[in-house]
């Protein structure tokens, strides 16, 4: 799973997704982890790159790169296009 790490830390991103899954919010991530085949306990996070530049445009570019490279955009993955 790839989160919006441009604005949030990894912990912040997970702290955002977890309540949405528990509260039945209508997002692709929440629907996925509430499906019969999955649960919140299936969620795993792996940091694939640490961008040490405090520049939102660079962070967005890196996020787009990894989404494309890992094919995590909908319908292949759970991310929606920006």
HELIX and SHEET records of a PDB file:
HELIX    1   1 UNK A   10  UNK A   22  1                                  13    
HELIX    2   2 UNK A   28  UNK A   34  1                                   7    
HELIX    3   3 UNK A   40  UNK A   42  5                                   3    
HELIX    4   4 UNK A   56  UNK A   70  1                                  15    
END                                                                             
